[in-house]
Amino acid sequence: MAQINLTLEPEFLKALFLYDSGEAMKKLVEKIIDAVLNTEAEEQVGAALYERTGETRTYRNGYRDRSLTTRVGTLELHILKLRHGHFSTE
């Protein structure tokens, strides 16, 4: 399992304090799940975003927006599309 590093921009952090607590949690969970999906994509592709290596197995080919209903609300996630094969998560 890869290590996931999450960077939150100062503007995003300020906005979290301005949302009500439910909306702030929803936005934070969206960010975390998108980071997990991006890390899994890097493992499947064999390279990070905009990185070119000799070990690249396929290429990113955009995203699909998908909704996920959770206890904190309905999240809008960005699911990766691959040029060859399909993206699957753990």
N, C-alpha and C positions, 0 to 999 in steps of 0.2 A: 504494500500500500504506500502510495506516495504521500509526502507531506504537503499539506495545503496551506498556503500563505494567503491571507485575506488582507487587502489594503483598503481602508475606507478613507475617501477623500474628506477634507475638512468641511466642504459644503454638504456632503452627505450626512456627516455627523451632526452638523447644526440642524439639518432638516429633521433628523431623528428626534431631537429634543422638541421640535415644534409640532410634530404629529401627536395625536393622542396615543396612548400606550399600545393599543391594539394595532393601529396602523404602523407604528414604529417597529413593532415586533414582526409584522408581516413583511415590511421592506427589508429588514435585517435578515430574515429567513430566506427571502428571495436571493439576496446577495450571497449568502452562504451556499445555498443549493447550486446557484450558477457557478460558483467557484469550484464546487465538487464536480459538477458536470464538465467544466473546462479541464480540470486535472485528469479526469478519466479520458477525455478526448485526447489529451496529450499522450497518454499511455497507449491508446489504440492507434493513433496516427504515427507515433514514433518521433514526434518533434513538437516543440512548443509553437505557439501562434507566431507566424512570420519567420520561423526558423527553418533552415534547409539543412538536412543532414543526409548522409548516405544510408541511414537506417529508416528513412521515411517510408512507411508502408502504403499510405494513401494521402489524400489531401482534403482539407476542409472545403466545403462547398456551400457555405451559408448556414442559416439557422431557420428553424421553425418555431413559432411562438405556440406554446401549449399552456393550458391552465391546469393547475393542481389544487384540489380542494383539501385544506388541512384545518386543524383546530384554530389556527390564527387567521384563517380566511382563505380566499382563493388567490393563489400565487400565479403570476405570469412568468413562466420560465422560457429560456431560449435554448432549444434542443439543437445540437449540432447535426448538420447533414454532411456526409462524406461523399467524395467523388466516386470511390470504388468501395463497395460493401455497405454496411449499415452500422450506425452508432448504437451501442447498447450499454446500459449502465449496470453496475452491481446492485 
